């Protein structure tokens, strides 16, 4: 079923055209990524689809009754209510229905109504209809849904009576996402939903969205996330849109192949044109070949000439170098505690040697940014020691870009730090980071998040430090700029310690992973995928060791009624049974979706449409499939919650 159509849509701000001839179609179960450079108009298009902005030309068609839910990029939930009250407000309509059910039950229990057959039957009919509607709308599971979403977004340790206005900006953003997930619109429109999410929460969100029954339209700069979620990519480039099938990696491959094919076709045509023009020039004045030359001229005039394929838009171009090499031992942390008044993380032990690239990971709030600030001496250590190696010079990238001065121009932001360099050299550096012409006289305060990130990276590059401390360096960067940064850091001859929630970035860059907890740190050699593999191995080994310990334990230490080992085996058996059931449900849902699609296609056939009985059969089959699918989705959500707990 088509939920949304965008045809030839255009949008301008003043004289500047942002979008032109945009085409987009969203159907049930579609997972569509909008990709393009920062400033390409992705967020503008989402706001138009969500009804927050008007468009200048073209059509935006949405069938009656289709609901659209929108999560804005930097939106946080502002409310005087508690966490639980705000989430419950999504289901106000169910609470009204529930109240009506209770009232009907009281009426049916009234002796006067009971003795009046007509009144009793009328209330019973109304009660039955209301009960079915209440069940179909999720009336018996909405509190469970709330707990599942809050647990997945890492609010399980919170008191649900906590007022929302007391929370941080990141927590409010996560709650805004949670509220939208609970709303379950037909089309979920998400603008950078992965902001403020740690890796564990990202994994949960991926799983949730993979099983979402509606359509999803998403803007994200997280490539790992896009590869897991989307089945279509719509690229917005030079104000126009182009559709690709598959996930983000497939889109990159398709795009490269399309460009190569188009370039070959263009070059072949150019060669043909050159041959025709050469023949015409040499033979037009010769009597014996004039007719052939005129024929070729006509062919040339009628030819539909191709434009030269346009490659990627201009990209940033930079690299990191160092003034001098450090010693082999670069940094050592010994029993370190970090925090403000009280430790947020303690007993941290780690070491970095020359050319290490260490990814610092851990849940939000565990002190990753605090540790980096302590290493660069912006915060004092609460306990322990930090040892710096010989000739170590530190370059620091702050995710909040606090190092930038809002009252300066882009040019002066860089030039004031290096006054001995001439203006041409400073402009060349800024040009490499896509600041050209009048861009360099913009105020820093007016820059977008992506522009500020590029300016901060330009300052970092100029320092030529041999130890880079990077706090979320890929935040605000578009996908192309992320790739440029990755390549620059891979070629960097110094040492890197970085915090990132971008698993693709970690996989490309990390030679070590340092996992931070509130009570220590653990080091793993290798990238993110290897770290996950080792974590799973350790969990399996721990389970085996525990089983072996219980087997060898004296009888007096074992439970008399049922051994712990048997209980553990029973638990594992139950878990395997639930996972098998999940797989069965997912397979059956796929079958039901195919059945619904098949009958919906039949209803579009004029021959079927005119046959009343066959229309009734198809409608009944669709209704039965949808009812079964709703029940299965309920069961799937319950099993997912049980397994996650």
N, C-alpha and C positions, 0 to 999 in steps of 0.2 A: 504494500500500500504506500502510495506517495504521501508523505507528510508535509513536504515543503518544496516549493519550486522558486528559483530565482532566475529570471530571464532578462538578459541585456541590461542589468542594473548598473547605474552610474551614480557617482557622488563626487561633489566638488566642495571645497571650502574656499569661498571667495573665487579668485581666478585660478586657483590650483586644483586640477583634476586629480582625485585620489583613486577612484575606481571607474572602470569603463568596460561595458559589455561583459559584465560578470555573469557567469552561468553556473548554477548549482542545483542539484536535485538530491533530496534526502528521502530515503525510503525506510520502512520499518527494519530495524536491526542493523542499519548502516552504521559504520564507525568511520567517520571522515575526519582527516587531519587537514587543517588549513596551514600551509607553510608559505614562507616568503621572508624577505629581509625585514628588519626593523623599519617601520615607516611605510611598508608596502600597502597597508590598509586592512590588515587582518582583523584587528580589534574593531575598526570602523564597521566592517561588514557584519561582525557578530552583533554589534549594537543595533544595526539596521534590522537584522533578523529578529532580535529580541524586542524590537519596537521602541528602543530608546533614542534612535535617530531616524530622521526621514531620509528618503533617497530622492535624487533629482530626476532620474529617468529609469525606464524599464519597469518590470513587474515583480512583485513578491507575492506568491500565492500560497495560502495555507487553508486546507479544508476546515470547515466548521467543526469545532469540537476538539481539534488538535491543540494540545497544550505545549508551550515552550518554556523551559526553565533556563535561567541565565546566571552564570557566576562570573562577575566582572573580575578583571585581573587583580586589582588591588583592593577588592571589597572585603570588609570585615563586618561581622555581625554586631550592630550597635543596638543594645536592648537593655532595659531596666529589669528584665525578667531573669530568672535563674536559668542555668543550662537546661534542666529538665523541662521547665515550663515553656521555654522557647521551642524546644524540639516537639513538645506535645501540641503546640499551637498549630503545627502542620496538620494535625488530625482533629481540629475543632469540629469539622463536619461529622466525623465518626462519633465524637462525644455527644453531639446533638441527637444522632440516630440512636445511640446507646440509651440516652435519657428517655427517648420516645419508646424504646423497647420496654424499659422498666415501667413506664407509665401504663403501657398496654397490659403488662403482666398484672399490675395492680388492679386495672379495670376488670380483667378476666377473673380475678379472685373475688371481685365484689359480688355478693349474693344476688343483688338486684339485676346486675348485668347477666349473671350466669343463668338466671331463671328466664330472662328474655332471649328467646332463641335467635331472633333476628339481629339484635344488638350484639349478642355473643358471636354469632357467625361473622358479622361484619368486622368486629375487632380481631377475631382469629385470622381472617383473610389478610387484614392489614398487617397483623403481627408476622404472619408467615412470609409475606412479601418483604417486609422490612428486615426480617432476620436473614433472608437469602441475600438481600442487597448489602447488609452489614457484613456478612461473611465474605462475599465476593470483593468487597472494598478493603478487606484486610482487617476487619474489626476485632478479630480474635488474636491478632499477632502484632499489632502496631507497637505495643510497648516492647516486645521482643526485638522488633526492627530498630527501635531507637537505641536499645542497649548494644545491638550488634554494630551499628554505625559509630556510636560513641566509643566502643571498645576498639574498633578498627582505626579510629582517628586518635587513639592514645589518650582518651579521657577516662579510662577505667579507674585510675587512681584518684580522680577528682571527686569531691563531694558535689553531687548533682544539684544541690541547693545553692551552689556558688553563683553570685550575680555575674552576668556576662560583662558588665562594665568594668569589673575588677581584673579581667584577663588581659594578657598581652595582645599586641596586634596580630602576631602569628596564630595564636590560639583562637582569636575571633575569626580569622580567615578560615581556619579549619572547621569551625562551627558553621560558618556560612556554607561551606561545601557540604557538611553533614546535613544541614537543613534541606539543601537542594536534592541530595541523594534520597532523602526520605519523602520528598514531594513526588518523586518518580514521574516527571513530565514525559510526554510522548517523544519530545526532542530535547535532549539535554545539551545546552550550549556552554562550553567550558573554556574560559580564557586563562591559560597558565594555571591549571588546578594543582600542579605539583609544587608550586611555591610554598615554602614554609613546612614542607613534609620531609621527615627523615626517611631513610631507606626502607625501614620496616613498614612504615605507613604507606609508602609508595607501593610496596609489594601487595599490601592489603587492597589498596585502591585499584590496582591492576586487576586483581582477582574479582573484585566487586563489579567493575565495569565490564569485564568479559562476560559476566552472567546477566548484565542489565537487559531487561526485556525491550526497552525502547531504543531509539536512535541516538547517536552521540555525534556532535560536531565540536571539534576540539582544536584549540591552538596550544601548542606546547613546544618548548625547546629541548625537551628530554627525549633523546633518540631511542634509548632503551625502552622507555615508556611507550613511545609511538609504535615501535616494532611489536610490542606485546598486544596493543589495543586495536589499532586501526586496520581496515581492509581497503580503504581508498585514501588517496592524497590529492588535494586540490591545491595547486601552486598558484599564488598570486604574484605576478612579476610584470613590471612595466604597465601596471594598472589593469591587467587582464588576467583571466583565470584559465588553467589547463588541468584536465583531470587525468589521474593515473590510478591504475588498479594495483592493489597489494599494500603492504606496509611501507614504512619509511625507507628501509634498505632497498626494497624492490623498486620504489620510486626513483632512488638515486641511480640504480642500474638502468632502468627504463629511460630516464632522462639522458644519460650519457649515450645510450644506443640510439635514441631518437636524434640527438644532435649529430652523431657520427653519420647516420643514414641521410639526414637532411643536407649535411655538408657535402657528401658524395654526390647526391642528386644535383645540388647547386653547381658544383665544380664540373660535373658532366655536361650540364646545360650550358655553362659558360664556355666550355671547350667547343660545343656544337655551334654556339653563337659566333665564336671567333672564327671557326672554319667557314661558316656561311658568309660572314662579312669579308673574309679574305678572298673567297671565290668571287663574290660580287665585285669587289674592288679590282680584281685581275681580269674579269671576263665581261664586264658590262659593256665595254666599248668595242669588243670584238664581234664582228658580224656573225661568225659561226657559232658563238656561244652566248649571244645576247639573251635568247629566250630562256636558256638554262639559268642565267644570272637573274633575270626578272622573276623566274619561278622561285628561286631561293630567297629573293627579296620579299616576295609575298609570304613565303613560309616564315621568314623572320618577323614580318609585321604581325602575322597572326599568332605568333608564339606567345604563350602565357608565361611571361618571364618571372622567375622565382626571385624573391628577396634573399639576400645573404642571411643564413640562419644566425640568429642572435644567441650568443653564448651566455654564460652567467653574467650578471651585472657586476660592476667593479667591486672587488673585494679589498678588505684591509690587507696590508702586506707588511709584516714585521718579523723580527727575530730577536732573541735575547743573547747578549754576549757578556763577557766578564772582563774586568780590568786586569785582575790577577787571580791566579789559582789559589785555593785554600789548601791547608794541610789535609792529610787523609782522614783524620778525625775532625768532624765538623761540629757536632753538637751532641751533648750527653745530658740526659735528665736522670737525676737520682732521687728516688723517694719524694718526688715533687708533689706539693699540694697547691691547688690554684682555686681562686674564688675572690670574693669581695670581703665581706666581714667574716663569713664562714666558708669552709671549703665546699666547692661543688664537685670536685674530683681530687682524690689524693692517692698517694703511693704510686705515682706515675714513674715508670722507668723505661727509658728508650735511648737509642743511640743512632746517629746518622753519620755515615761516612761519605766521602766525596763521590758525587754523581748518583747518590741514592735519590729515588723519587718516592716519598712516603705519603700515602693517603691516610689521613686521620678521620676515622669514622666512629659513629656512636649515635644514640638517640638524641633528639632535641633536648636541650637543657642539661646535658651531661658535662658541659664545660669545654667544648672543642674551641670555640672562638676565644674563650677566656684563657685557655692554654697558649694559643698563638700570641695573644696580647701580652701574656706574661713573658714569653720567649723574647719578644721584641721590646721588652722593658716599658710597656705602657701600663702594666699593672705589676705590683710587687708579688713575689712568691710568698705564700703563707708558710711554707715549710719546704725543706729539701734544697737541692742544688741544681743550678744550670751551668754547665761548663761549655764554653765556646772554644773551638779549635783555633789554630794559628791562621792569621790572615783572613779570618772570616768577616765578610761584609754582608749585611742583611738588607734585602729589599722586601718591603711589606705591602701586600695588597689587602685593603680593608673592604669587606663586603658592603659596608655602609658608606664607603667613599668619603669618610670624615677628613681625609687628607686634602680634599679639594676645597677651594675657596669660592664660595658662591658669589662674592662681589667682584671677582676677576673675569676677564675675557678668557676664551680658550687659549689664545696666543700668549697672554701674559701668565697664565697658569703654568705654562711650560718654560717660558723665557725667563721669568723671575727666578727660577731655580738654576738656570744656566745662562747668566747675563753675559758671559764672555763669548757665547756663540752668536753668529750673525742671524738676522731675521730670516734669511733665505733657508738656512739649515733647519731652523725651528719649523718653518712652514713645510719643508720637505718631510720632516718627521710627522707632523700633523696630517699631511696629505696621505702618508702611508696608513694612517688610522682613519681615513675617509673624512678628514676635515679640510675642505678646500674652499678657495674664494672667500666669500663673506662669512662662511662658517666659523672662521678663526676669530672673528670679532664678536661672536655671540657671547652673551653672559653665561657663565657656568650654571647659574641658577635656572636658566631656561632650558637646559639640556634634558633630553630624555634619559631614562635609566641606561639604555644601551650606549648612548653617546658619552655619558659620564664614565661608564665602564671602559670604553675605548680610550678616553683621556687619561684615566688612572693607569691603564696599561702602558700608554705612551710615556708617562712619567717613570713608571717602573723600568721600562726598557732603557731609558736614558741613564739610570743609576749604574748599570753594569755590575750589579752585585753578584757574588758567587754563592749566596744562599737566599733562595726565594721562599718567603712565607706567604702563602696565598689562602685567603679566606673566601670561599665560594667564588672563584674567579669567573665561572661561567654564568653566574646570575646576570640577567638582563641582556646577554649576548644572543643574537640570532644563531641559527644552526650553522650557517656558513662561517660566521666569525668564530664560533666554538672550534670548528675544524682548523681554522688558521692558527688559533691559540694553541691547540693541541700539537700541531706540527712544530710550532715555534718552541714549545716546551720540550718536546721529544728531542729536538736538536740542541737544546741548551746544555752547555758543558759543565754547569755547576750542580748544586744540590737543591732539591725541592722538598718542602713539607707543605702539604695542602689539605684543606677541608673541602669536600664536595659531596653533594647528594646525587651527582650525575654519574650513574654507574657505567655508562659508556665511556665517559671521560676518565674515570678511575681505571677502567680496563686498559685503555690505551696508554696511560701515563705511569701507573704505579709499578714500582719494583718491590714495594713492601706495603702492607696494610697494618696500621696501628689502631687497634680497637680500644676505645676509651670507655671506661665505666666509672661509676661514682667512687669505686674503691680500688682502682688500679688500671693497668693497661696490659694488653696482650699483643705481641707482634707476630705477623704472619708473612712469610716470603711469598711474593707473587702478586697477581692482580686481584680484582674483586671476585671474578668467577672462581679462582683458586681458593680465595678466602671462604666463600660459601661452601665449596666442596670440603674444605678442612673442618668447618663448623659442623657440617652434617656427619662427617666421619667421626668426630669427637663425640657427638651425641650418640651415635650407634655404639661406639666403644664403651661409653659410660653405661649404656643399657646392658651390654653384654657382661661387663664387669659386675654390675649390680646383680644380675641373674646368677652369675657364677658364685658370688659371695653368699647369696641366699641358699644356693644348693649345698655349699660347704658348711653353712652355719650349723651349730649344734641344735639338736631337736628342741632343747629348752628355749632357744632364741626364736624359734619359728612359731607362728600363730597355730593354736591347737585346732581351730575349726577349719581353716583353709590356708594353705601355705601362701606366702607373699608371692612366690614364684608363679603359683597357679593363678593367683589374682592378676598378676602382671600379664600372664599369657592370655587370660580371659579379656583383659582390657585391650590388648593388642588385637585379639580376634575381633572384638566389637568394633575397634577402629577400622580394621581392614574391611569389615562388613559395611560400615558406613561409607567408606571410600568407594567400594564397589557399587553401592547404591547410588552415590553421586554420579558415577560414570554412567550407570543405567539411565538415570534421570536426564543427564545431558544428551545421551543418545536418543532417548524418547522425545525430548523437546525438539531436537533437530528433525525427527520424523514428522512431528506434529506441524512444525513450521512449513515443511514441504507439502503436507496435506492441505494446509490453509492456503498456501500460494497456488497450488494446483486448482483448488475449487474457486478461488478468486479469479484466476485466469479463465476458468470455464464460464463464470458469470459475465465475463466481457465478450464472450462469443455470441453474436446475434442469434444463431440457431438455438443455442441453449437458453438464451435470455427470453425467447418467445415461448419456451416450453415450461409452463407453470410448475409441473410436477418435478422436473429436473432442477429448476431454480430452488424449489422447496428442499429437495434432497441436498443440494450444495450448501444452502444456508444452514441446514440442520447439521451437516458434517463440519462446517466451519465453527458453529457454535459449540458443538461437542468437543472439538479439538481445542478450542480456546479455554473451555471450562477445565478440561484435563490439564492443559498447560499451566493454568493459574494454580491448580492444586499442586502440580509438580514443582513449580517455582517456590511455593510456600514451603514444601518439604525440603527443597534444595537449600533455602535460606536457613532453615532450622538446623540441618546437618552441618552446614558451613560454620554456623555459630558454635555448635557442640564441638566440632573438630578444632576450631581456633582456640577454644577454652582449654 
